[in-house]
Amino acid sequence: MPELPEVEVSRLGISPHIEKQTVSKVLVHNASLRWPVPDEVKDIEGLTINSVRRRAKYLMLDTDIGSVILHLGMSGHLRIVPISEPLKKHDHIEIHFDNGKALRLNDARRFGACLWQAPNESHTLFAKLGPEPLTDEFTADHLFECSRNKKVPIKQFIMDNHVVVGVGNIYANESLFKAGIHPKREAGKVSLKRYKLLTPIIKDTLAAAITQGGTTLKDFAQSDGKPGYFAQQLLVYGRKGEECVTCKTVLKEIRLGQRSTVYCPKCQN
């Protein structure tokens, strides 16, 4: 599933091609995505895309009358192609621009979304989201305060979008390893000192993944079709049974919240 870095890479990839461009046509080839595609998305025809923003794992194409919200779901990806390029299987949404290019949302599993947000309103999807991890609002104090009396494992805690958005499974694994924190440790028993260590590690890990173009494992590809290269730098995720890069102890895997969790039993406590 594309995580925050992959979505941010998609934003960076499509923005230069569609920002300040006029929409000539919106085509919905399959409206049955995770939620039905609302008719309002077609109202942006003839309007200019003022900006392309990201909130959590959602992208927003802003116009004067509202924003088209895109979510990549489990297997979705965005491509910028010439309008004349033939459709591929699972190209469900396409937006044509006066510059001859088209933005296409391809989603084999159809867990993605194309929604609408009216101007000066906030979609219900955004109502209870925590701070963005790469902003000054995301601090160790914030994590510490949110974690008090919480018995949930720290890994699930930092993956909770109500606490902080976008710290998905891959980056939670990596960040906790770098911080030396066992993924099953109760969030409420992690000290402020350790949160002060963990918080910048989360920021640096996500930023590094964005710089490397995201992590390509199965489904994700950048908008230009190139893969992300952060997978080459993974220290624990996907490395069950291999040696820890620090102490050579064999890495173990457990399931937390039905997600694969790989850790070093010696380095993480």
C-alpha positions as CSV (number, residue, x, y, z in Angstrom):
1,M,0.0,0.0,0.0
2,P,1.4,3.4,-0.9
3,E,2.5,5.2,2.3
4,L,3.1,8.9,2.9
5,P,6.4,9.1,1.1
6,E,5.0,7.4,-2.0
7,V,2.0,9.7,-2.0
8,E,4.3,12.8,-1.5
9,V,6.5,11.5,-4.4
10,S,3.4,11.2,-6.5
11,R,2.5,14.8,-5.6
12,L,5.9,16.0,-6.6
13,G,5.8,14.0,-9.8
14,I,2.4,15.3,-11.1
15,S,2.5,18.9,-9.8
16,P,4.8,20.4,-12.5
17,H,2.5,19.0,-15.2
18,I,-0.9,20.0,-13.9
19,E,-0.5,23.0,-11.6
20,K,-1.7,26.2,-13.3
21,Q,-3.1,24.1,-16.2
22,T,-6.7,24.3,-17.4
23,V,-8.8,21.1,-17.2
24,S,-10.4,20.3,-20.6
25,K,-12.2,17.2,-19.7
26,V,-12.8,14.8,-16.7
27,L,-13.6,11.2,-17.7
28,V,-14.8,8.6,-15.1
29,H,-14.4,5.2,-16.7
30,N,-15.4,3.4,-13.5
31,A,-17.2,5.2,-10.7
32,S,-17.2,2.2,-8.4
33,L,-14.1,2.8,-6.3
34,R,-13.9,2.6,-2.5
35,W,-16.7,5.1,-2.5
36,P,-18.8,6.2,-5.5
37,V,-17.2,9.0,-7.5
38,P,-19.3,12.1,-7.0
39,D,-20.6,14.0,-10.1
40,E,-19.0,17.2,-8.7
41,V,-15.6,16.2,-9.9
42,K,-16.6,16.9,-13.4
43,D,-17.4,20.5,-12.5
44,I,-13.7,21.4,-12.7
45,E,-13.8,21.2,-16.5
46,G,-12.7,24.6,-17.8
47,L,-11.1,25.6,-14.5
48,T,-7.4,25.8,-13.5
49,I,-5.7,23.6,-11.0
50,N,-4.4,26.2,-8.6
51,S,-2.3,23.8,-6.5
52,V,-1.7,20.1,-5.7
53,R,-1.6,19.5,-2.0
54,R,-1.3,16.5,0.3
55,R,-3.0,15.7,3.6
56,A,-2.0,12.4,5.1
57,K,-2.2,9.9,2.2
58,Y,-4.7,12.1,0.3
59,L,-3.9,14.4,-2.7
60,M,-6.0,17.4,-3.3
61,L,-6.3,19.2,-6.7
62,D,-7.5,22.7,-5.8
63,T,-9.6,24.8,-8.0
64,D,-11.6,28.0,-7.4
65,I,-14.8,26.0,-6.8
66,G,-13.4,23.2,-4.7
67,S,-10.9,20.3,-4.6
68,V,-10.8,16.9,-6.2
69,I,-9.5,14.4,-3.5
70,L,-7.5,11.4,-4.7
71,H,-6.5,8.4,-2.6
72,L,-4.3,5.6,-4.0
73,G,-5.8,2.8,-1.8
74,M,-3.9,-0.5,-1.8
75,S,-2.7,-0.6,-5.4
76,G,-3.4,2.7,-7.0
77,H,-0.9,4.9,-8.8
78,L,-1.0,8.1,-10.9
79,R,0.5,8.7,-14.3
80,I,1.0,11.7,-16.5
81,V,0.7,10.7,-20.1
82,P,-0.2,12.3,-23.5
83,I,-4.0,12.4,-23.9
84,S,-3.6,10.3,-27.1
85,E,-2.0,7.4,-25.2
86,P,-4.3,4.4,-25.1
87,L,-5.9,3.6,-21.8
88,K,-4.5,0.7,-19.7
89,K,-6.6,-1.8,-17.9
90,H,-7.8,-0.4,-14.5
91,D,-7.4,3.3,-15.6
92,H,-10.6,4.4,-13.8
93,I,-10.2,8.2,-13.7
94,E,-8.5,10.6,-16.2
95,I,-8.3,14.3,-16.2
96,H,-7.4,16.0,-19.5
97,F,-5.6,19.3,-19.7
98,D,-5.2,22.0,-22.3
99,N,-1.4,21.3,-22.5
100,G,-2.2,17.9,-24.1
101,K,-1.5,15.8,-21.0
102,A,-3.7,13.6,-19.0
103,L,-3.6,12.6,-15.3
104,R,-4.8,9.0,-14.9
105,L,-5.6,7.1,-11.8
106,N,-5.0,3.4,-12.2
107,D,-6.2,1.1,-9.4
108,A,-6.5,-2.7,-10.0
109,R,-8.1,-3.4,-6.6
110,R,-10.3,-0.3,-6.6
111,F,-9.7,0.5,-3.0
112,G,-8.6,4.0,-4.0
113,A,-10.9,7.0,-4.2
114,C,-11.8,10.1,-6.1
115,L,-13.9,12.5,-4.0
116,W,-15.0,16.1,-3.7
117,Q,-14.4,18.9,-1.2
118,A,-16.3,22.1,-1.4
119,P,-14.4,25.4,-0.9
120,N,-13.8,26.5,2.7
121,E,-14.9,23.1,3.9
122,S,-13.0,20.2,5.3
123,H,-14.0,16.7,4.2
124,T,-15.1,14.3,6.9
125,L,-12.1,12.2,6.1
126,F,-9.8,14.9,7.5
127,A,-11.8,15.6,10.7
128,K,-9.8,13.7,13.2
129,L,-6.4,13.4,11.6
130,G,-3.3,14.1,13.6
131,P,-0.5,16.4,12.6
132,E,1.7,15.9,9.6
133,P,4.9,14.2,10.6
134,L,7.2,16.5,8.6
135,T,5.9,19.7,10.2
136,D,6.7,21.5,13.4
137,E,3.4,20.4,14.9
138,F,4.7,16.9,15.2
139,T,6.8,16.9,18.4
140,A,8.0,14.5,21.1
141,D,5.8,16.4,23.6
142,H,2.8,15.7,21.3
143,L,3.6,12.0,21.2
144,F,4.3,11.8,24.9
145,E,1.0,13.6,25.9
146,C,-1.1,11.4,23.5
147,S,0.5,8.2,24.8
148,R,-0.3,8.7,28.5
149,N,-2.1,5.7,29.9
150,K,-2.2,4.0,26.5
151,K,-1.5,0.3,26.6
152,V,-1.4,-0.1,22.9
153,P,1.9,-1.3,21.5
154,I,4.1,1.7,20.4
155,K,4.2,0.5,16.8
156,Q,0.4,0.6,16.5
157,F,0.4,3.9,18.4
158,I,2.6,5.8,15.9
159,M,0.7,4.2,13.0
160,D,-2.6,5.7,14.4
161,N,-3.7,8.6,12.1
162,H,-5.4,10.3,15.0
163,V,-1.9,10.6,16.7
164,V,0.2,11.4,13.6
165,V,-0.6,10.8,9.9
166,G,1.3,8.8,7.4
167,V,3.6,6.7,9.5
168,G,2.8,3.5,7.8
169,N,4.0,0.0,8.5
170,I,7.3,0.1,6.6
171,Y,8.4,3.3,8.3
172,A,7.2,2.4,11.7
173,N,9.3,-0.8,11.6
174,E,12.4,1.2,10.4
175,S,11.9,4.1,12.9
176,L,11.5,1.9,15.9
177,F,14.6,-0.1,15.0
178,K,16.7,3.0,14.6
179,A,15.4,4.3,18.0
180,G,16.0,1.0,19.7
181,I,12.4,0.6,20.9
182,H,10.7,-2.8,20.9
183,P,7.5,-2.6,18.8
184,K,5.4,-4.3,21.5
185,R,6.4,-1.9,24.2
186,E,3.3,-0.1,25.6
187,A,3.1,3.4,24.3
188,G,2.2,4.7,27.8
189,K,5.4,3.2,29.2
190,V,7.7,5.0,26.7
191,S,9.5,7.9,28.3
192,L,9.6,11.4,27.1
193,K,13.4,11.0,26.6
194,R,12.8,8.1,24.2
195,Y,10.0,10.0,22.4
196,K,12.6,12.8,21.9
197,L,14.8,10.2,20.2
198,L,12.0,8.6,18.2
199,T,10.4,11.8,16.8
200,P,13.3,13.1,14.7
201,I,14.0,9.6,13.5
202,I,10.5,9.3,12.1
203,K,10.9,12.6,10.4
204,D,14.3,11.7,8.9
205,T,13.2,8.2,7.8
206,L,10.2,9.6,6.0
207,A,12.2,12.5,4.4
208,A,14.9,10.0,3.2
209,A,12.2,7.8,1.6
210,I,10.8,10.8,-0.2
211,T,14.2,11.8,-1.5
212,Q,14.8,8.2,-2.7
213,G,11.4,8.3,-4.6
214,G,9.5,6.1,-2.2
215,T,9.6,2.4,-1.5
216,T,8.6,0.1,-4.3
217,L,7.6,-3.4,-3.1
218,K,4.8,-4.6,-5.3
219,D,2.3,-2.0,-6.6
220,F,3.8,1.5,-6.3
221,A,5.5,3.3,-9.2
222,Q,6.2,6.9,-9.5
223,S,4.1,9.1,-11.8
224,D,6.9,8.8,-14.5
225,G,6.9,5.0,-14.1
226,K,10.3,4.8,-12.3
227,P,10.4,2.8,-9.1
228,G,11.3,4.1,-5.7
229,Y,14.7,3.1,-4.4
230,F,14.3,3.3,-0.6
231,A,13.7,-0.4,-0.5
232,Q,17.4,-0.8,-0.9
233,Q,18.0,1.0,2.4
234,L,15.5,-1.0,4.6
235,L,17.2,-2.2,7.8
236,V,14.5,-4.5,9.2
237,Y,11.3,-4.5,7.2
238,G,11.1,-7.6,5.0
239,R,14.3,-9.0,6.5
240,K,12.9,-11.7,8.8
241,G,15.5,-14.3,9.5
242,E,18.4,-12.2,8.3
243,E,21.1,-10.7,10.5
244,C,20.7,-7.4,12.2
245,V,22.9,-4.8,10.6
246,T,24.1,-3.6,14.0
247,C,24.6,-6.7,16.2
248,K,24.3,-9.7,13.8
249,T,21.4,-11.2,15.8
250,V,18.8,-12.9,13.7
251,L,15.8,-10.6,13.1
252,K,12.4,-11.8,14.3
253,E,8.9,-11.2,12.9
254,I,5.6,-10.9,14.8
255,R,2.2,-9.7,13.9
256,L,0.8,-6.5,15.4
257,G,-2.5,-5.2,14.3
258,Q,-2.4,-7.9,11.5
259,R,0.7,-6.2,10.1
260,S,4.2,-7.7,9.7
261,T,6.5,-6.4,12.3
262,V,10.3,-7.2,12.1
263,Y,12.6,-6.3,14.9
264,C,16.0,-7.1,16.5
265,P,15.5,-8.8,19.9
266,K,18.8,-7.5,21.1
267,C,18.9,-3.9,19.9
268,Q,15.2,-3.1,20.6
269,N,13.9,-3.1,24.2
